Amino acid sequence: MKAGLISTFLLLLLSFLLMKCDPPKGKVKEATLPDSTMLGLIDDTGVLLVLQHCNACHSTQLISQNRMTKAGWKSTIQWMQATQNLWDLGEDEAIILTYLAKNYAPSAIGRRQSLVVEQWYALDEKN
């Protein structure tokens, strides 16, 4: 229990420090996290780059709650660069897009489609 709290504190501290850093220069060495379930992201190739670039401005929950195609994620990144001052991701962008498209792609399972009502009918009001 105590080790889990310490790990969580250290990860939060790391996230805070990353927010205060300039964007990374050059290639970041890719590794895997010991337990990424605490962060809310799927542990796969590219997760550290996603944490480094994306988590600097917002929580990982914002990433994990969205589902997009690779083109959708690219469009979102371009929007953030144009309107939210996101820096150029350089060669990390391809790795980040692959990670997001693989792990946070649209799901075929989900809520049913909305009904399409072609013609409304009047209700009889009897009071």
N, C-alpha and C positions, 0 to 999 in steps of 0.2 A: 504494500500500500504506500509506504513512505517512498520507495524507489519510483513508483509510478507518479507520485506528486512531484518529485524532484525532476523526473524526465519531462513532465508536462511544463514545469516552470522553466526549464532550460530551453525547451522548444519555443515557448512564448517569448522568452528573452531573445533568442536568436531571431525570431520574426520581427521583434521590435528593432533590433539592431539592423536588420536588413532594410527596414523602412527608412532608416537614417542614412543608408549608404547610397552612393552614386551607383548607376547601373554598372554591371560587371564589365570589365575590359577583357577581351579575349575569350578563349574557350574555357568552360568550367568542366572540371573532371566529373564525369557521371559516376554515381554510386547508388546503392539502394539504401533505404532507410531501415532501421531495425524494426520499427513498428509504425507504419504510416497510418494505421487506423485511427490513431489519436488526432491526426491532422485532418482526417476526413477525405483524403485523396487515396486513390488506388496506387499501390506501390508498383511501379513499372518504369521502364527506361524513359527518362525525361521528367520524372516527378520532381527531382531537385531543381531543375531549370524552371519548372512551373512555380515551385515555391519561391525561388529566388526572384523571378520577374513578376509574377502575378500577385503573390502574397505581400509584396512590398506596399501595395495600395489597398487591397481588400482581402477579406477572409477567404479561406479555402471553401467555405460553404457556398459562396457565390459561384464558384466554379462547379462544384459537385451537384448543385441543384439545376444546372443548365444542361441541355442536350442539343448538340449541333453537329452538322456534317463538318468535314474539313473546310469546305468553302465558307460555311457559317462562322466557324471559329476565326478563320482568316479575316472575314469581314468585320467581326467584332474587334479583333486586334487593330485593324486599320482604322476603325471608328475611334478606338481609344487613343491611337496615335494622333489622329486629326483633332480630336476634341478634348481629350483628357490628359494630354502631355505624356503619354506613354513613349518611352524612348525606343530607338531602333533596336530590335532584338538581334539583328545580324544573323549569323549562321545558326544561332540558337532557335530562331523562329521555326525552322523546318522540324526540328526535334520536338518543340512544344506543340506544334500543330499535329504532328503524328500522335503524340501522347494523348492530346485532347480528343482527337477524332476517334482514336481506338477505344479509349476508356470512358468517354462521355459523348457517345454518338446517340442519335435519336433511337428511341426504343419502340419496337413494333407493338409491345404490350403496354397498355395503359388505359386511360379513360376512353370510353366510347366517343365517337364523333358526335358533334352537336346535330340535333335533328334539323332538317330543312323544312320549314313550313311554307308551302306555296300559296295557301289561301287560308286566311283566318275566317272564322265563323263567329257570328254574334251569339252571345249567351242571352237566354231569356231570364230577365230579372223579375221574380215574383216575390213580392213582399207583402 
